[in-house]
Amino acid sequence: MIALVARGEIYLKADAETIPSFEQEGRAPFRYATKNGEHVLTSYWRMPDRLYDDPDQLARWARNALAAALRAKGKPKKAKSTATRKPKR
């Protein structure tokens, strides 16, 4: 997944390599409310508004989002807490 749409806004996949570009544009990560407070999903950042009018730049940012998604796919998943795992025999 390289993007998500929420409340009429597009959020692109981001990682340590691409987040600085979002920050330079004054963008913020995706946030949503939960019953326990606000949750921030730092792997998706709001797309710069200027990209709606610039298909070449939008394509570049979309390729960067795809690259971030592929890098994330290659990373090992975090282990679950040992308290929830069954002991090995």
PyMOL Python script that loads the backbone (N, CA, C, O; Angstrom):
from pymol import cmd

cmd.read_pdbstr("""\
ATOM      1  N   MET A   1       0.847  -1.165   0.000  1.00  0.00           N
ATOM      2  CA  MET A   1       0.000   0.000   0.000  1.00  0.00           C
ATOM      3  C   MET A   1       0.897   1.233   0.000  1.00  0.00           C
ATOM      4  O   MET A   1       1.791   1.351   0.837  1.00  0.00           O
ATOM      5  N   ILE A   2       0.662   2.149  -0.932  1.00  0.00           N
ATOM      6  CA  ILE A   2       1.519   3.335  -1.023  1.00  0.00           C
ATOM      7  C   ILE A   2       0.813   4.609  -0.587  1.00  0.00           C
ATOM      8  O   ILE A   2       1.448   5.656  -0.465  1.00  0.00           O
ATOM      9  N   ALA A   3      -0.488   4.536  -0.353  1.00  0.00           N
ATOM     10  CA  ALA A   3      -1.221   5.746   0.047  1.00  0.00           C
ATOM     11  C   ALA A   3      -2.509   5.356   0.746  1.00  0.00           C
ATOM     12  O   ALA A   3      -2.978   4.221   0.650  1.00  0.00           O
ATOM     13  N   LEU A   4      -3.065   6.326   1.450  1.00  0.00           N
ATOM     14  CA  LEU A   4      -4.399   6.172   2.021  1.00  0.00           C
ATOM     15  C   LEU A   4      -5.113   7.509   1.892  1.00  0.00           C
ATOM     16  O   LEU A   4      -4.483   8.565   1.827  1.00  0.00           O
ATOM     17  N   VAL A   5      -6.435   7.442   1.857  1.00  0.00           N
ATOM     18  CA  VAL A   5      -7.251   8.646   1.766  1.00  0.00           C
ATOM     19  C   VAL A   5      -8.126   8.701   3.006  1.00  0.00           C
ATOM     20  O   VAL A   5      -8.818   7.736   3.332  1.00  0.00           O
ATOM     21  N   ALA A   6      -8.092   9.823   3.690  1.00  0.00           N
ATOM     22  CA  ALA A   6      -8.912  10.013   4.888  1.00  0.00           C
ATOM     23  C   ALA A   6      -9.371  11.459   4.939  1.00  0.00           C
ATOM     24  O   ALA A   6      -8.583  12.384   4.740  1.00  0.00           O
ATOM     25  N   ARG A   7     -10.646  11.640   5.205  1.00  0.00           N
ATOM     26  CA  ARG A   7     -11.231  12.981   5.332  1.00  0.00           C
ATOM     27  C   ARG A   7     -10.890  13.855   4.114  1.00  0.00           C
ATOM     28  O   ARG A   7     -10.635  15.051   4.249  1.00  0.00           O
ATOM     29  N   GLY A   8     -10.890  13.239   2.930  1.00  0.00           N
ATOM     30  CA  GLY A   8     -10.646  13.985   1.708  1.00  0.00           C
ATOM     31  C   GLY A   8      -9.196  14.359   1.456  1.00  0.00           C
ATOM     32  O   GLY A   8      -8.917  15.151   0.556  1.00  0.00           O
ATOM     33  N   GLU A   9      -8.273  13.815   2.221  1.00  0.00           N
ATOM     34  CA  GLU A   9      -6.843  14.107   2.067  1.00  0.00           C
ATOM     35  C   GLU A   9      -6.109  12.833   1.687  1.00  0.00           C
ATOM     36  O   GLU A   9      -6.489  11.741   2.111  1.00  0.00           O
ATOM     37  N   ILE A  10      -5.051  12.970   0.884  1.00  0.00           N
ATOM     38  CA  ILE A  10      -4.218  11.838   0.494  1.00  0.00           C
ATOM     39  C   ILE A  10      -2.961  11.840   1.354  1.00  0.00           C
ATOM     40  O   ILE A  10      -2.307  12.868   1.536  1.00  0.00           O
ATOM     41  N   TYR A  11      -2.645  10.669   1.874  1.00  0.00           N
ATOM     42  CA  TYR A  11      -1.441  10.460   2.676  1.00  0.00           C
ATOM     43  C   TYR A  11      -0.584   9.431   1.961  1.00  0.00           C
ATOM     44  O   TYR A  11      -1.069   8.353   1.615  1.00  0.00           O
ATOM     45  N   LEU A  12       0.683   9.750   1.736  1.00  0.00           N
ATOM     46  CA  LEU A  12       1.600   8.866   1.029  1.00  0.00           C
ATOM     47  C   LEU A  12       2.483   8.100   2.005  1.00  0.00           C
ATOM     48  O   LEU A  12       2.834   8.606   3.071  1.00  0.00           O
ATOM     49  N   LYS A  13       2.837   6.878   1.628  1.00  0.00           N
ATOM     50  CA  LYS A  13       3.737   6.060   2.422  1.00  0.00           C
ATOM     51  C   LYS A  13       5.078   6.790   2.569  1.00  0.00           C
ATOM     52  O   LYS A  13       5.586   7.365   1.606  1.00  0.00           O
ATOM     53  N   ALA A  14       5.634   6.764   3.756  1.00  0.00           N
ATOM     54  CA  ALA A  14       6.896   7.460   4.023  1.00  0.00           C
ATOM     55  C   ALA A  14       7.754   6.618   4.956  1.00  0.00           C
ATOM     56  O   ALA A  14       7.268   5.744   5.675  1.00  0.00           O
ATOM     57  N   ASP A  15       9.038   6.913   4.915  1.00  0.00           N
ATOM     58  CA  ASP A  15       9.977   6.269   5.826  1.00  0.00           C
ATOM     59  C   ASP A  15      11.115   7.245   6.108  1.00  0.00           C
ATOM     60  O   ASP A  15      11.045   8.412   5.724  1.00  0.00           O
ATOM     61  N   ALA A  16      12.143   6.777   6.766  1.00  0.00           N
ATOM     62  CA  ALA A  16      13.249   7.664   7.158  1.00  0.00           C
ATOM     63  C   ALA A  16      13.874   8.379   5.962  1.00  0.00           C
ATOM     64  O   ALA A  16      14.370   9.497   6.104  1.00  0.00           O
ATOM     65  N   GLU A  17      13.857   7.753   4.796  1.00  0.00           N
ATOM     66  CA  GLU A  17      14.440   8.384   3.611  1.00  0.00           C
ATOM     67  C   GLU A  17      13.557   9.483   3.027  1.00  0.00           C
ATOM     68  O   GLU A  17      14.073  10.443   2.453  1.00  0.00           O
ATOM     69  N   THR A  18      12.240   9.361   3.161  1.00  0.00           N
ATOM     70  CA  THR A  18      11.327  10.314   2.510  1.00  0.00           C
ATOM     71  C   THR A  18      10.680  11.321   3.461  1.00  0.00           C
ATOM     72  O   THR A  18      10.196  12.359   3.011  1.00  0.00           O
ATOM     73  N   ILE A  19      10.660  11.043   4.741  1.00  0.00           N
ATOM     74  CA  ILE A  19      10.029  11.959   5.696  1.00  0.00           C
ATOM     75  C   ILE A  19      10.610  13.373   5.626  1.00  0.00           C
ATOM     76  O   ILE A  19       9.848  14.335   5.729  1.00  0.00           O
ATOM     77  N   PRO A  20      11.933  13.543   5.454  1.00  0.00           N
ATOM     78  CA  PRO A  20      12.447  14.916   5.358  1.00  0.00           C
ATOM     79  C   PRO A  20      11.794  15.743   4.239  1.00  0.00           C
ATOM     80  O   PRO A  20      11.617  16.951   4.395  1.00  0.00           O
ATOM     81  N   SER A  21      11.440  15.117   3.134  1.00  0.00           N
ATOM     82  CA  SER A  21      10.760  15.849   2.048  1.00  0.00           C
ATOM     83  C   SER A  21       9.390  16.343   2.501  1.00  0.00           C
ATOM     84  O   SER A  21       8.991  17.460   2.168  1.00  0.00           O
ATOM     85  N   PHE A  22       8.677  15.529   3.248  1.00  0.00           N
ATOM     86  CA  PHE A  22       7.373  15.939   3.766  1.00  0.00           C
ATOM     87  C   PHE A  22       7.539  17.085   4.765  1.00  0.00           C
ATOM     88  O   PHE A  22       6.774  18.049   4.756  1.00  0.00           O
ATOM     89  N   GLU A  23       8.542  16.964   5.617  1.00  0.00           N
ATOM     90  CA  GLU A  23       8.787  18.008   6.607  1.00  0.00           C
ATOM     91  C   GLU A  23       9.137  19.333   5.929  1.00  0.00           C
ATOM     92  O   GLU A  23       8.683  20.388   6.371  1.00  0.00           O
ATOM     93  N   GLN A  24       9.941  19.290   4.860  1.00  0.00           N
ATOM     94  CA  GLN A  24      10.288  20.516   4.133  1.00  0.00           C
ATOM     95  C   GLN A  24       9.053  21.181   3.522  1.00  0.00           C
ATOM     96  O   GLN A  24       9.020  22.398   3.344  1.00  0.00           O
ATOM     97  N   GLU A  25       8.045  20.375   3.206  1.00  0.00           N
ATOM     98  CA  GLU A  25       6.802  20.893   2.632  1.00  0.00           C
ATOM     99  C   GLU A  25       5.809  21.333   3.720  1.00  0.00           C
ATOM    100  O   GLU A  25       4.726  21.829   3.410  1.00  0.00           O
ATOM    101  N   GLY A  26       6.181  21.150   4.984  1.00  0.00           N
ATOM    102  CA  GLY A  26       5.294  21.522   6.080  1.00  0.00           C
ATOM    103  C   GLY A  26       4.151  20.547   6.284  1.00  0.00           C
ATOM    104  O   GLY A  26       3.111  20.917   6.828  1.00  0.00           O
ATOM    105  N   ARG A  27       4.328  19.316   5.858  1.00  0.00           N
ATOM    106  CA  ARG A  27       3.302  18.283   5.983  1.00  0.00           C
ATOM    107  C   ARG A  27       3.419  17.585   7.330  1.00  0.00           C
ATOM    108  O   ARG A  27       4.420  17.729   8.032  1.00  0.00           O
ATOM    109  N   ALA A  28       2.384  16.827   7.685  1.00  0.00           N
ATOM    110  CA  ALA A  28       2.346  16.119   8.963  1.00  0.00           C
ATOM    111  C   ALA A  28       1.906  14.683   8.731  1.00  0.00           C
ATOM    112  O   ALA A  28       1.278  14.374   7.718  1.00  0.00           O
ATOM    113  N   PRO A  29       2.238  13.806   9.674  1.00  0.00           N
ATOM    114  CA  PRO A  29       1.809  12.410   9.535  1.00  0.00           C
ATOM    115  C   PRO A  29       0.306  12.268   9.782  1.00  0.00           C
ATOM    116  O   PRO A  29      -0.337  13.155  10.342  1.00  0.00           O
ATOM    117  N   PHE A  30      -0.228  11.142   9.354  1.00  0.00           N
ATOM    118  CA  PHE A  30      -1.645  10.827   9.535  1.00  0.00           C
ATOM    119  C   PHE A  30      -1.959  10.647  11.017  1.00  0.00           C
ATOM    120  O   PHE A  30      -1.242   9.954  11.739  1.00  0.00           O
ATOM    121  N   ARG A  31      -3.028  11.273  11.449  1.00  0.00           N
ATOM    122  CA  ARG A  31      -3.469  11.188  12.847  1.00  0.00           C
ATOM    123  C   ARG A  31      -4.947  10.824  12.875  1.00  0.00           C
ATOM    124  O   ARG A  31      -5.714  11.224  11.999  1.00  0.00           O
ATOM    125  N   TYR A  32      -5.333  10.066  13.883  1.00  0.00           N
ATOM    126  CA  TYR A  32      -6.747   9.762  14.054  1.00  0.00           C
ATOM    127  C   TYR A  32      -7.050   9.545  15.530  1.00  0.00           C
ATOM    128  O   TYR A  32      -6.184   9.186  16.327  1.00  0.00           O
ATOM    129  N   ALA A  33      -8.307   9.778  15.855  1.00  0.00           N
ATOM    130  CA  ALA A  33      -8.739   9.668  17.249  1.00  0.00           C
ATOM    131  C   ALA A  33      -9.130   8.228  17.561  1.00  0.00           C
ATOM    132  O   ALA A  33      -9.718   7.528  16.736  1.00  0.00           O
ATOM    133  N   THR A  34      -8.789   7.810  18.766  1.00  0.00           N
ATOM    134  CA  THR A  34      -9.232   6.522  19.283  1.00  0.00           C
ATOM    135  C   THR A  34      -9.878   6.780  20.635  1.00  0.00           C
ATOM    136  O   THR A  34      -9.824   7.897  21.148  1.00  0.00           O
ATOM    137  N   LYS A  35     -10.481   5.767  21.206  1.00  0.00           N
ATOM    138  CA  LYS A  35     -11.105   5.954  22.519  1.00  0.00           C
ATOM    139  C   LYS A  35     -10.063   6.234  23.597  1.00  0.00           C
ATOM    140  O   LYS A  35     -10.396   6.725  24.675  1.00  0.00           O
ATOM    141  N   ASN A  36      -8.785   5.915  23.299  1.00  0.00           N
ATOM    142  CA  ASN A  36      -7.701   6.154  24.258  1.00  0.00           C
ATOM    143  C   ASN A  36      -6.876   7.388  23.917  1.00  0.00           C
ATOM    144  O   ASN A  36      -5.802   7.593  24.484  1.00  0.00           O
ATOM    145  N   GLY A  37      -7.372   8.211  22.992  1.00  0.00           N
ATOM    146  CA  GLY A  37      -6.644   9.411  22.613  1.00  0.00           C
ATOM    147  C   GLY A  37      -6.259   9.377  21.143  1.00  0.00           C
ATOM    148  O   GLY A  37      -6.727   8.530  20.382  1.00  0.00           O
ATOM    149  N   GLU A  38      -5.407  10.304  20.760  1.00  0.00           N
ATOM    150  CA  GLU A  38      -4.992  10.405  19.365  1.00  0.00           C
ATOM    151  C   GLU A  38      -3.865   9.428  19.051  1.00  0.00           C
ATOM    152  O   GLU A  38      -2.955   9.225  19.854  1.00  0.00           O
ATOM    153  N   HIS A  39      -3.947   8.833  17.874  1.00  0.00           N
ATOM    154  CA  HIS A  39      -2.898   7.928  17.406  1.00  0.00           C
ATOM    155  C   HIS A  39      -2.246   8.556  16.179  1.00  0.00           C
ATOM    156  O   HIS A  39      -2.943   9.082  15.311  1.00  0.00           O
ATOM    157  N   VAL A  40      -0.925   8.507  16.097  1.00  0.00           N
ATOM    158  CA  VAL A  40      -0.185   9.049  14.962  1.00  0.00           C
ATOM    159  C   VAL A  40       0.432   7.886  14.201  1.00  0.00           C
ATOM    160  O   VAL A  40       1.159   7.067  14.764  1.00  0.00           O
ATOM    161  N   LEU A  41       0.127   7.832  12.909  1.00  0.00           N
ATOM    162  CA  LEU A  41       0.674   6.800  12.047  1.00  0.00           C
ATOM    163  C   LEU A  41       1.801   7.430  11.243  1.00  0.00           C
ATOM    164  O   LEU A  41       1.554   8.031  10.197  1.00  0.00           O
ATOM    165  N   THR A  42       3.019   7.302  11.713  1.00  0.00           N
ATOM    166  CA  THR A  42       4.150   8.021  11.120  1.00  0.00           C
ATOM    167  C   THR A  42       4.604   7.445   9.786  1.00  0.00           C
ATOM    168  O   THR A  42       5.504   8.003   9.157  1.00  0.00           O
ATOM    169  N   SER A  43       4.015   6.358   9.341  1.00  0.00           N
ATOM    170  CA  SER A  43       4.414   5.786   8.059  1.00  0.00           C
ATOM    171  C   SER A  43       3.590   6.337   6.882  1.00  0.00           C
ATOM    172  O   SER A  43       3.820   5.952   5.735  1.00  0.00           O
ATOM    173  N   TYR A  44       2.635   7.235   7.161  1.00  0.00           N
ATOM    174  CA  TYR A  44       1.869   7.902   6.099  1.00  0.00           C
ATOM    175  C   TYR A  44       1.814   9.396   6.406  1.00  0.00           C
ATOM    176  O   TYR A  44       1.431   9.807   7.502  1.00  0.00           O
ATOM    177  N   TRP A  45       2.203  10.197   5.417  1.00  0.00           N
ATOM    178  CA  TRP A  45       2.255  11.649   5.577  1.00  0.00           C
ATOM    179  C   TRP A  45       1.382  12.325   4.539  1.00  0.00           C
ATOM    180  O   TRP A  45       1.238  11.830   3.421  1.00  0.00           O
ATOM    181  N   ARG A  46       0.796  13.465   4.911  1.00  0.00           N
ATOM    182  CA  ARG A  46      -0.102  14.185   4.019  1.00  0.00           C
ATOM    183  C   ARG A  46       0.644  14.679   2.779  1.00  0.00           C
ATOM    184  O   ARG A  46       1.721  15.270   2.864  1.00  0.00           O
ATOM    185  N   MET A  47       0.037  14.416   1.640  1.00  0.00           N
ATOM    186  CA  MET A  47       0.621  14.813   0.368  1.00  0.00           C
ATOM    187  C   MET A  47       0.580  16.334   0.219  1.00  0.00           C
ATOM    188  O   MET A  47      -0.425  16.955   0.565  1.00  0.00           O
ATOM    189  N   PRO A  48       1.648  16.941  -0.287  1.00  0.00           N
ATOM    190  CA  PRO A  48       1.633  18.390  -0.523  1.00  0.00           C
ATOM    191  C   PRO A  48       0.541  18.774  -1.514  1.00  0.00           C
ATOM    192  O   PRO A  48       0.358  18.115  -2.537  1.00  0.00           O
ATOM    193  N   ASP A  49      -0.179  19.844  -1.201  1.00  0.00           N
ATOM    194  CA  ASP A  49      -1.289  20.297  -2.047  1.00  0.00           C
ATOM    195  C   ASP A  49      -0.833  20.622  -3.467  1.00  0.00           C
ATOM    196  O   ASP A  49      -1.590  20.422  -4.417  1.00  0.00           O
ATOM    197  N   ARG A  50       0.382  21.115  -3.623  1.00  0.00           N
ATOM    198  CA  ARG A  50       0.868  21.517  -4.944  1.00  0.00           C
ATOM    199  C   ARG A  50       0.921  20.351  -5.927  1.00  0.00           C
ATOM    200  O   ARG A  50       0.930  20.572  -7.138  1.00  0.00           O
ATOM    201  N   LEU A  51       0.956  19.115  -5.430  1.00  0.00           N
ATOM    202  CA  LEU A  51       1.055  17.961  -6.304  1.00  0.00           C
ATOM    203  C   LEU A  51      -0.231  17.706  -7.086  1.00  0.00           C
ATOM    204  O   LEU A  51      -0.205  17.046  -8.125  1.00  0.00           O
ATOM    205  N   TYR A  52      -1.352  18.223  -6.594  1.00  0.00           N
ATOM    206  CA  TYR A  52      -2.620  18.053  -7.316  1.00  0.00           C
ATOM    207  C   TYR A  52      -2.553  18.715  -8.692  1.00  0.00           C
ATOM    208  O   TYR A  52      -3.260  18.295  -9.609  1.00  0.00           O
ATOM    209  N   ASP A  53      -1.722  19.732  -8.849  1.00  0.00           N
ATOM    210  CA  ASP A  53      -1.617  20.478 -10.107  1.00  0.00           C
ATOM    211  C   ASP A  53      -0.333  20.181 -10.869  1.00  0.00           C
ATOM    212  O   ASP A  53      -0.056  20.842 -11.870  1.00  0.00           O
ATOM    213  N   ASP A  54       0.450  19.218 -10.431  1.00  0.00           N
ATOM    214  CA  ASP A  54       1.724  18.932 -11.072  1.00  0.00           C
ATOM    215  C   ASP A  54       1.891  17.418 -11.227  1.00  0.00           C
ATOM    216  O   ASP A  54       2.488  16.770 -10.367  1.00  0.00           O
ATOM    217  N   PRO A  55       1.365  16.851 -12.323  1.00  0.00           N
ATOM    218  CA  PRO A  55       1.400  15.396 -12.474  1.00  0.00           C
ATOM    219  C   PRO A  55       2.809  14.799 -12.495  1.00  0.00           C
ATOM    220  O   PRO A  55       3.003  13.673 -12.038  1.00  0.00           O
ATOM    221  N   ASP A  56       3.782  15.526 -13.010  1.00  0.00           N
ATOM    222  CA  ASP A  56       5.148  15.001 -13.025  1.00  0.00           C
ATOM    223  C   ASP A  56       5.703  14.863 -11.611  1.00  0.00           C
ATOM    224  O   ASP A  56       6.304  13.844 -11.270  1.00  0.00           O
ATOM    225  N   GLN A  57       5.502  15.882 -10.798  1.00  0.00           N
ATOM    226  CA  GLN A  57       5.963  15.819  -9.407  1.00  0.00           C
ATOM    227  C   GLN A  57       5.151  14.792  -8.614  1.00  0.00           C
ATOM    228  O   GLN A  57       5.703  14.085  -7.772  1.00  0.00           O
ATOM    229  N   LEU A  58       3.848  14.706  -8.880  1.00  0.00           N
ATOM    230  CA  LEU A  58       3.019  13.703  -8.209  1.00  0.00           C
ATOM    231  C   LEU A  58       3.550  12.308  -8.519  1.00  0.00           C
ATOM    232  O   LEU A  58       3.631  11.466  -7.625  1.00  0.00           O
ATOM    233  N   ALA A  59       3.909  12.056  -9.769  1.00  0.00           N
ATOM    234  CA  ALA A  59       4.459  10.752 -10.143  1.00  0.00           C
ATOM    235  C   ALA A  59       5.763  10.477  -9.401  1.00  0.00           C
ATOM    236  O   ALA A  59       6.003   9.351  -8.965  1.00  0.00           O
ATOM    237  N   ARG A  60       6.602  11.496  -9.255  1.00  0.00           N
ATOM    238  CA  ARG A  60       7.865  11.322  -8.523  1.00  0.00           C
ATOM    239  C   ARG A  60       7.599  10.962  -7.065  1.00  0.00           C
ATOM    240  O   ARG A  60       8.229  10.056  -6.520  1.00  0.00           O
ATOM    241  N   TRP A  61       6.660  11.679  -6.431  1.00  0.00           N
ATOM    242  CA  TRP A  61       6.326  11.401  -5.031  1.00  0.00           C
ATOM    243  C   TRP A  61       5.682  10.018  -4.892  1.00  0.00           C
ATOM    244  O   TRP A  61       5.921   9.321  -3.906  1.00  0.00           O
ATOM    245  N   ALA A  62       4.871   9.621  -5.872  1.00  0.00           N
ATOM    246  CA  ALA A  62       4.250   8.296  -5.830  1.00  0.00           C
ATOM    247  C   ALA A  62       5.322   7.202  -5.959  1.00  0.00           C
ATOM    248  O   ALA A  62       5.245   6.180  -5.276  1.00  0.00           O
ATOM    249  N   ARG A  63       6.308   7.409  -6.820  1.00  0.00           N
ATOM    250  CA  ARG A  63       7.412   6.447  -6.929  1.00  0.00           C
ATOM    251  C   ARG A  63       8.186   6.363  -5.613  1.00  0.00           C
ATOM    252  O   ARG A  63       8.597   5.278  -5.200  1.00  0.00           O
ATOM    253  N   ASN A  64       8.381   7.492  -4.964  1.00  0.00           N
ATOM    254  CA  ASN A  64       9.062   7.488  -3.659  1.00  0.00           C
ATOM    255  C   ASN A  64       8.237   6.736  -2.618  1.00  0.00           C
ATOM    256  O   ASN A  64       8.790   6.024  -1.780  1.00  0.00           O
ATOM    257  N   ALA A  65       6.911   6.894  -2.671  1.00  0.00           N
ATOM    258  CA  ALA A  65       6.033   6.174  -1.743  1.00  0.00           C
ATOM    259  C   ALA A  65       6.107   4.675  -2.002  1.00  0.00           C
ATOM    260  O   ALA A  65       6.131   3.883  -1.060  1.00  0.00           O
ATOM    261  N   LEU A  66       6.143   4.281  -3.267  1.00  0.00           N
ATOM    262  CA  LEU A  66       6.280   2.866  -3.601  1.00  0.00           C
ATOM    263  C   LEU A  66       7.617   2.335  -3.088  1.00  0.00           C
ATOM    264  O   LEU A  66       7.674   1.240  -2.530  1.00  0.00           O
ATOM    265  N   ALA A  67       8.672   3.088  -3.270  1.00  0.00           N
ATOM    266  CA  ALA A  67       9.986   2.665  -2.782  1.00  0.00           C
ATOM    267  C   ALA A  67       9.974   2.496  -1.260  1.00  0.00           C
ATOM    268  O   ALA A  67      10.561   1.550  -0.735  1.00  0.00           O
ATOM    269  N   ALA A  68       9.311   3.408  -0.557  1.00  0.00           N
ATOM    270  CA  ALA A  68       9.209   3.305   0.906  1.00  0.00           C
ATOM    271  C   ALA A  68       8.435   2.050   1.291  1.00  0.00           C
ATOM    272  O   ALA A  68       8.804   1.360   2.241  1.00  0.00           O
ATOM    273  N   ALA A  69       7.367   1.753   0.561  1.00  0.00           N
ATOM    274  CA  ALA A  69       6.573   0.553   0.852  1.00  0.00           C
ATOM    275  C   ALA A  69       7.401  -0.708   0.612  1.00  0.00           C
ATOM    276  O   ALA A  69       7.330  -1.657   1.394  1.00  0.00           O
ATOM    277  N   LEU A  70       8.176  -0.720  -0.455  1.00  0.00           N
ATOM    278  CA  LEU A  70       9.014  -1.883  -0.736  1.00  0.00           C
ATOM    279  C   LEU A  70      10.113  -2.048   0.303  1.00  0.00           C
ATOM    280  O   LEU A  70      10.452  -3.170   0.680  1.00  0.00           O
ATOM    281  N   ARG A  71      10.669  -0.933   0.768  1.00  0.00           N
ATOM    282  CA  ARG A  71      11.673  -1.032   1.836  1.00  0.00           C
ATOM    283  C   ARG A  71      11.045  -1.577   3.111  1.00  0.00           C
ATOM    284  O   ARG A  71      11.657  -2.386   3.807  1.00  0.00           O
ATOM    285  N   ALA A  72       9.828  -1.139   3.423  1.00  0.00           N
ATOM    286  CA  ALA A  72       9.140  -1.609   4.633  1.00  0.00           C
ATOM    287  C   ALA A  72       8.816  -3.097   4.528  1.00  0.00           C
ATOM    288  O   ALA A  72       8.877  -3.825   5.518  1.00  0.00           O
ATOM    289  N   LYS A  73       8.476  -3.534   3.338  1.00  0.00           N
ATOM    290  CA  LYS A  73       8.163  -4.948   3.126  1.00  0.00           C
ATOM    291  C   LYS A  73       9.366  -5.831   3.410  1.00  0.00           C
ATOM    292  O   LYS A  73       9.218  -6.958   3.882  1.00  0.00           O
ATOM    293  N   GLY A  74      10.543  -5.326   3.126  1.00  0.00           N
ATOM    294  CA  GLY A  74      11.759  -6.104   3.321  1.00  0.00           C
ATOM    295  C   GLY A  74      12.244  -6.158   4.754  1.00  0.00           C
ATOM    296  O   GLY A  74      13.103  -6.972   5.091  1.00  0.00           O
ATOM    297  N   LYS A  75      11.697  -5.289   5.607  1.00  0.00           N
ATOM    298  CA  LYS A  75      12.133  -5.256   7.010  1.00  0.00           C
ATOM    299  C   LYS A  75      11.445  -6.371   7.794  1.00  0.00           C
ATOM    300  O   LYS A  75      10.277  -6.675   7.549  1.00  0.00           O
ATOM    301  N   PRO A  76      12.163  -6.981   8.735  1.00  0.00           N
ATOM    302  CA  PRO A  76      11.520  -7.994   9.578  1.00  0.00           C
ATOM    303  C   PRO A  76      10.481  -7.351  10.488  1.00  0.00           C
ATOM    304  O   PRO A  76      10.644  -6.218  10.941  1.00  0.00           O
ATOM    305  N   LYS A  77       9.418  -8.094  10.743  1.00  0.00           N
ATOM    306  CA  LYS A  77       8.350  -7.604  11.622  1.00  0.00           C
ATOM    307  C   LYS A  77       8.836  -7.607  13.067  1.00  0.00           C
ATOM    308  O   LYS A  77       9.669  -8.422  13.463  1.00  0.00           O
ATOM    309  N   LYS A  78       8.284  -6.662  13.849  1.00  0.00           N
ATOM    310  CA  LYS A  78       8.618  -6.623  15.273  1.00  0.00           C
ATOM    311  C   LYS A  78       8.003  -7.842  15.958  1.00  0.00           C
ATOM    312  O   LYS A  78       6.881  -8.246  15.651  1.00  0.00           O
ATOM    313  N   ALA A  79       8.747  -8.410  16.875  1.00  0.00           N
ATOM    314  CA  ALA A  79       8.256  -9.564  17.617  1.00  0.00           C
ATOM    315  C   ALA A  79       7.165  -9.124  18.582  1.00  0.00           C
ATOM    316  O   ALA A  79       7.223  -8.041  19.164  1.00  0.00           O
ATOM    317  N   LYS A  80       6.177  -9.984  18.735  1.00  0.00           N
ATOM    318  CA  LYS A  80       5.121  -9.696  19.705  1.00  0.00           C
ATOM    319  C   LYS A  80       5.666  -9.890  21.107  1.00  0.00           C
ATOM    320  O   LYS A  80       6.672 -10.567  21.316  1.00  0.00           O
ATOM    321  N   SER A  81       4.989  -9.291  22.049  1.00  0.00           N
ATOM    322  CA  SER A  81       5.388  -9.411  23.443  1.00  0.00           C
ATOM    323  C   SER A  81       5.453 -10.878  23.863  1.00  0.00           C
ATOM    324  O   SER A  81       4.605 -11.678  23.467  1.00  0.00           O
ATOM    325  N   THR A  82       6.444 -11.223  24.651  1.00  0.00           N
ATOM    326  CA  THR A  82       6.575 -12.610  25.101  1.00  0.00           C
ATOM    327  C   THR A  82       5.443 -12.995  26.030  1.00  0.00           C
ATOM    328  O   THR A  82       5.183 -14.184  26.216  1.00  0.00           O
ATOM    329  N   ALA A  83       4.765 -12.033  26.615  1.00  0.00           N
ATOM    330  CA  ALA A  83       3.662 -12.336  27.513  1.00  0.00           C
ATOM    331  C   ALA A  83       2.489 -12.945  26.742  1.00  0.00           C
ATOM    332  O   ALA A  83       1.685 -13.669  27.329  1.00  0.00           O
ATOM    333  N   THR A  84       2.375 -12.670  25.447  1.00  0.00           N
ATOM    334  CA  THR A  84       1.261 -13.194  24.676  1.00  0.00           C
ATOM    335  C   THR A  84       1.630 -14.439  23.879  1.00  0.00           C
ATOM    336  O   THR A  84       0.754 -15.079  23.297  1.00  0.00           O
ATOM    337  N   ARG A  85       2.903 -14.787  23.843  1.00  0.00           N
ATOM    338  CA  ARG A  85       3.337 -15.976  23.108  1.00  0.00           C
ATOM    339  C   ARG A  85       3.318 -17.213  23.983  1.00  0.00           C
ATOM    340  O   ARG A  85       3.555 -17.156  25.190  1.00  0.00           O
ATOM    341  N   LYS A  86       3.030 -18.332  23.339  1.00  0.00           N
ATOM    342  CA  LYS A  86       3.096 -19.614  24.060  1.00  0.00           C
ATOM    343  C   LYS A  86       4.555 -20.024  24.158  1.00  0.00           C
ATOM    344  O   LYS A  86       5.320 -19.815  23.216  1.00  0.00           O
ATOM    345  N   PRO A  87       4.950 -20.603  25.282  1.00  0.00           N
ATOM    346  CA  PRO A  87       6.336 -21.037  25.411  1.00  0.00           C
ATOM    347  C   PRO A  87       6.637 -22.168  24.434  1.00  0.00           C
ATOM    348  O   PRO A  87       5.766 -22.984  24.134  1.00  0.00           O
ATOM    349  N   LYS A  88       7.897 -22.215  23.930  1.00  0.00           N
ATOM    350  CA  LYS A  88       8.322 -23.293  23.036  1.00  0.00           C
ATOM    351  C   LYS A  88       8.574 -24.535  23.845  1.00  0.00           C
ATOM    352  O   LYS A  88       8.970 -24.462  25.008  1.00  0.00           O
ATOM    353  N   ARG A  89       8.344 -25.690  23.227  1.00  0.00           N
ATOM    354  CA  ARG A  89       8.582 -26.970  23.917  1.00  0.00           C
ATOM    355  C   ARG A  89       9.822 -27.605  23.421  1.00  0.00           C
ATOM    356  O   ARG A  89      10.188 -28.686  23.881  1.00  0.00           O
TER     357      ARG A  89
END
""", "prot")
cmd.dss("prot")
cmd.show_as("cartoon", "prot")
cmd.util.cbc("prot")
cmd.orient("prot")
